[in-house]
Amino acid sequence: MGEVVSNKMTKTIVVRVERRFRHPKFKKVVTSSTKFYAHDEKSQAKVGDLVRIQETRPLSKTKNWRLVEILNADGSVRAAA
C-alpha cells in the first residue's frame, strides 16, 4: 500500500511506499520511503490516492508492479482491476 505521487505518464503511476523501523545504532524510529512504478490500465488513480499494488511480470524497464485497488481516505475501496 502506498500513496500516488505522480500520474503524468500514460497508464503508469508512481507510488511512494513508506516503512518505519528502529535505527540499529541510535534506536530512533526512522521513516524510509521507496518509489515504485505501477501499471494503471484505465488511468483511474489520482495524485494523493491511497492504493494497493501487486508485483507482476516486467511490463517495461522500470515497471514491475500493477494497481490492484484504490482506497479512499475513509477506508472504502474503489475497484481498479
C-alpha positions as semicolon CSV with decimal commas, in nm:
position;residue;x (nm);y (nm);z (nm)
1;M;0,000;0,000;0,000
2;G;0,120;0,347;-0,078
3;E;0,035;0,697;-0,194
4;V;0,026;0,806;-0,558
5;V;0,281;1,085;-0,611
6;S;0,260;1,114;-0,991
7;N;0,019;1,011;-1,268
8;K;0,161;1,214;-1,556
9;M;0,266;0,914;-1,765
10;T;0,028;0,715;-1,984
11;K;-0,107;0,410;-1,795
12;T;0,166;0,445;-1,530
13;I;0,159;0,582;-1,176
14;V;0,439;0,640;-0,928
15;V;0,359;0,508;-0,579
16;R;0,554;0,602;-0,265
17;V;0,558;0,324;-0,004
18;E;0,675;0,422;0,344
19;R;0,810;0,193;0,612
20;R;0,905;0,269;0,972
21;F;1,186;0,094;1,154
22;R;1,409;0,142;1,454
23;H;1,761;0,257;1,368
24;P;2,007;-0,019;1,467
25;K;2,261;0,213;1,633
26;F;2,064;0,515;1,756
27;K;1,739;0,329;1,843
28;K;1,530;0,610;1,697
29;V;1,228;0,540;1,477
30;V;1,310;0,630;1,117
31;T;1,071;0,661;0,823
32;S;1,204;0,543;0,488
33;S;1,024;0,555;0,155
34;T;1,060;0,380;-0,179
35;K;0,903;0,476;-0,512
36;F;0,753;0,209;-0,738
37;Y;0,626;0,244;-1,094
38;A;0,291;0,067;-1,129
39;H;0,068;-0,010;-1,427
40;D;-0,273;0,164;-1,417
41;E;-0,463;0,031;-1,721
42;K;-0,759;0,271;-1,702
43;S;-0,566;0,570;-1,561
44;Q;-0,804;0,593;-1,264
45;A;-0,563;0,680;-0,982
46;K;-0,505;1,044;-0,896
47;V;-0,224;1,212;-0,704
48;G;-0,281;1,169;-0,331
49;D;-0,487;0,848;-0,358
50;L;-0,403;0,558;-0,129
51;V;-0,356;0,250;-0,348
52;R;-0,269;-0,118;-0,319
53;I;-0,016;-0,253;-0,570
54;Q;0,095;-0,607;-0,651
55;E;0,416;-0,737;-0,802
56;T;0,383;-0,874;-1,154
57;R;0,594;-0,973;-1,454
58;P;0,815;-0,699;-1,602
59;L;0,596;-0,466;-1,810
60;S;0,879;-0,231;-1,906
61;K;1,233;-0,146;-1,799
62;T;1,122;0,000;-1,464
63;K;0,760;-0,117;-1,425
64;N;0,716;-0,445;-1,231
65;W;0,401;-0,361;-1,032
66;R;0,032;-0,326;-1,113
67;L;-0,253;-0,141;-0,948
68;V;-0,493;-0,372;-0,759
69;E;-0,731;-0,129;-0,590
70;I;-0,776;0,234;-0,493
71;L;-0,852;0,304;-0,127
72;N;-1,037;0,622;-0,031
73;A;-0,944;0,832;0,271
74;D;-1,234;0,685;0,474
75;G;-1,113;0,328;0,409
76;S;-1,369;0,233;0,143
77;V;-1,247;0,063;-0,174
78;R;-1,287;0,164;-0,539
79;A;-1,211;-0,139;-0,758
80;A;-0,936;-0,070;-1,009
81;A;-0,871;-0,406;-1,173
